[in-house]
Each structure stands twice: as structure tokens, then as C-alpha cells.
Amino acid sequence: MEDSNNKMTKAIVGGTWILSSSVVSILTGLIFWFVLTRIVGVSSVGKASAIVSSAGIATTLLSAGLSLAIIRVVASRGRFGVLASVMVSLMLGIMASSLSFLLSRKLGFGFSYYAGIMAFLSVASLAITQSMIGLEMFKDYFKTVFVSNLAKIIIGFSLAVLGLGSLAVILGYLSFPFVALIIGLTILLVTSRNRKRIKMSVIDNVLSDVKEVLKLMIANYPQGLSSQLLTALGVYIFALITKRSVDTGILYVSLMAVLAMAAVPGSVLTALLPSGSRGEISDIFYEEGLRIGLGLVTPLVIILLMAPSQVLSIISPDMTKGGDVLFVLSLSVVPFAAVQAGIIVLNAKKDLKMISYVGTIRLLGLTLSLLALVPRYGSVGAALSFLIANLASLPLAIKPIFGTILTITKMWLIQTGLWSLGILLRPLLGLDLSLTLVVLLSVSVLHITNILKVNEIVNIIKTVFSLFNKGD
């Protein structure tokens, strides 16, 4: 029992560092797009976001499933697993670079060479950062992500002030994988010299390790493709169909805001994956993770639902017309998070066939909806496509954690119900007062319905503060 508790504590600590890294990426990402949109304008951000999406698609197509493969191989093979992972990543990075160049060139916005470099660095840095997780260097992983995101902001802002427009956004975004590669590699080299924990095995055949990485990557490819390609593909197809950079910028920023909400439950569930893969936790842990994660973001989702145009206007006055886009996307937070939860559980169970089914349904739903709705409804059609894709794959995705269906239903009813109440109160109380009242009411409703108790929030805060104070 004591050994089991120690393992769970270790998983929680490591998961918290991973979650903290996700939070840093989310917050710095929001700051990055918010400030740069204000400086360079929506049109420049739209062009840059299309280039970023091109690199994202290429990276995903060539390396989906690679992250988990690296973590597993490095965990068993140590520094030699790192070497094999780097070799695979460099090979895939070159292929992703060529594909990204072709995709971005098709858009006609320029900057194709930068897209190629971005794709290469993204795949190459993946070997380093995921190796840290495989070696259980969770705090070092957090430091690498933090500094790399900080570099992205500093470089992007500096170049934007100098008047580089879209190029400032692209170079800022490109600096993240570059800095992560340099810092992560340095940490791994220093650790390899000074710590015995990295020396886990004796090399037999590096090629056998390379084959193992590739085999595991292929096995995990469906779930990696379905979760990563969904967003980048949506923006790319929209930009390809419309050629409207301003609307592309609105769609991208709105999508990032919604993904930031969904990343909270997603990060909690991802932190549970290592323990789940080893069979150390039951499915109830995933259900609890989804409940807590969605509960934490519900007040924020209600704000997006009630005042989408006002939220976008904070970023840029030119984005005010995108209120309908953000509203529809906000409705996707619950189903999107639930689908992601199902995929994580299926991955822990190694049910790759079911993962493939869920990913295929979601991607087909997104692609077909985009082609049908975007020409007629523009960016709102793209937002509807995102919602449709997640709803279509939801029933199959949550099958292994069917106990969450009640939580999912209650959460969606709370969000839409309180939004409706806010709309009714708005003419009487005004936006500010009605929004404040509804957000406070949402916390009370979550507590009363046992979705998220106030004492749970307090305990979560205590755990996080305790971890950072100890610095473990």
C-alpha cells in the first residue's frame, strides 16, 4: 500500500509539473497573440497563423504519436533511448519541413521557408522535451518550456515593435522550438555527465531502439493525429478556401481561447496517463479528472458565451465581428474535453483500434463540415464544423468512461442554462452586472450539484503551492 501511495504521489508531482508547463504555454500563448494582434493588426496575425498552421499540419502528419513513443523508449533505454529518439526526430523533421514548405506555399501568403524551418525545429525539439519526461526530469521539463515561451514573447514583441508585421509573429513562434532544443539538449548533456539516473542500460544496438521508437509511434499515431491535426487542419482549410487573412486571424485567436479552456481538463487527464498506462489507477480517476477540470473552467466558458464580442474586442477592435465564432466555439469546450478524455483512456488501455475509429470520425466530421459550411457561412461555418466534429465522435469516445455522461450533460446544461439566464438579465442589469452575477452563481451551482466543491478548489490550490514551495 505504501509503495502504491509513493508511486501515486510521484505521478501527481510529475503531473503537476507537466500541467504547470501547459498552463505556462496557455498563458504565454494568450499574451503572445493578444499583444501581437494589437501591434501588427488582425490581417498580419491572420497570415502568420496560416503559416503556423501549415507547420503544425506537417509536424502532426509526420510525428503524431511520437511523444508517447519517446517517453516509453527513453524510460526503458535511458540515454541510448534519447539517441534513438533524436535520430528518428531528425529524420521526420526533414520530411515535415518539406511538407510544410509546400502547404504554406499553396496559401499564397509567403514565408514558406520559415514554415519549413518551424516544422523541422518543432519535430527535433520534441525528442528532447519528451525525453525529459521519459527520464522523469519533470522540473527540468517545466524550466525548458517556461524559458522557451518567455523567449517567444520577447522576440515576437521586439520584432513587432520594429515593424516586421507578420514576420515578427512567425519568428516569435519559431523561437520556441529553437530555444527548447538548445536548453533541453544542454540540460540532458549536463545530467548525463553528473547523474547516474540517466545511465539505465547498456547499448546493444541503436538501430533496434530506432525501430522500437518507430513501432510505438505508429501504434500511437491514430490518437496523436486525431487530437493534434483537428485544430491546425481547421484553420488551414479555412484559409485555403476563403483566402481572407482577417477572418483567418479571428478564427485562429478564437480557437486558441477555447483550446485554452479545454486544456485545463486535458492537462489533468494527461497527467494521469503514465499511471494509467502502468495499470496503477482505475477509470474513476479519469472521470474525476474530467469533472474537476471542466468545473474549473466553467465560469470562464460562461464569460465567453455571454460576451464573446467584448472579449475579442479586448484583443483588437477589428475582431468584434467575430463574436458569433467565439460563441459557437465556446459551446465546443465540454464535448472537446470529453472526447480528449476518452482518447486518453483508450490509449492507456492500448485499444488502438477504437482510438483509430474515434480519430477518423472526428477528422471526417471536421473536413466534410468545413467543405460544406465554410463557403456559405465563412468563419462561423468553420466554428460549427469544430463543434460538429466533436459531437459526432463523442458517443464512441466516452464509451470506456460512460460514467462521465451525467457529468458532461450537467456541465453543458449549467453552462447553457446560466448563459440563457444572463441574456435575460442583461437588459435589466446591464452586461457587467449580469455577467458578474452569473459567474458567481456558476460557482454556487457547481458546489450544490457536487460537480466541484469549494473545498476541492482550496485543496488543489494548496497542493500546487506546496509543490512549488518545495521545488521538487
PyMOL commands that set and color helices and strands:
alter all, ss='L'
color gray80, all
select helices_A, chain A and resi 2-40+42-63+66-77+79-107+112-134+138-161+166-194+196-198+206-242+245-277+283-306+308-315+317-330+333-348+352-397+399-429+431-448+454-470
alter helices_A, ss='H'
color red, helices_A
deselect
rebuild
show_as cartoon
